[in-house]
Amino acid sequence: MQRIPMTAYGKAKLVEELNLLKTVERPRIVKEIEEARAHGDLKENAEYHAAKDKQGHIEGRIRFLEDQLSRCEVIDTSRLGTEKVVFGVTVKLFDIDSDKELQYRIVGDIETDATKGHISINSPIARALIGKQVGDVAIVQAPGGQRELEVVEITVI
């Protein structure tokens, strides 16, 4: 069984979603199925089939989350130093090619959220940054070509 690295925040979000699915969404969909069933013939009952499809998606997501949580290994980011880029830190970068400042937090695969600047530990950028220190330049092989990113600051949140 492969362990899945995760931040405490990421685990809390998964637990929250799992609880929502089990306590709110699952009972709601059961009611929808009961109501659709009351409308009669199930063969031509679009509401019933749509509700059963939703139920399948919810149950699949519950199984997926339970699996991820059973295999997660929470990395205590509060104990991390800021000397090197490691899992869980937030890195401020300067993109030498585009003359822009970027900021990423390196998290587990399931926690990835580009809108928040959370990138996977397995992403090309994170892999290039791991082990770097402030002032180091990481060369990233990106789909658009090679990028040079200078590490400006490393913080732990």
Buried (B, 14 or more C-beta within 10 A) or exposed (E): EEEBBBBEBBBEBBEEBBEEBBEEBBEEBEEBBEEBBEEEEEEEBEEBEEBBEBBEEBEEBBEEBEEBBEEBEBBEBEEBEBEBBBBBBBBBBBBEEEEEEBEBBBBBBBBBEEEEEBBBBEBBBBBBBBEBEBEEEBEBEEEEEEBBBBBBBBEBE
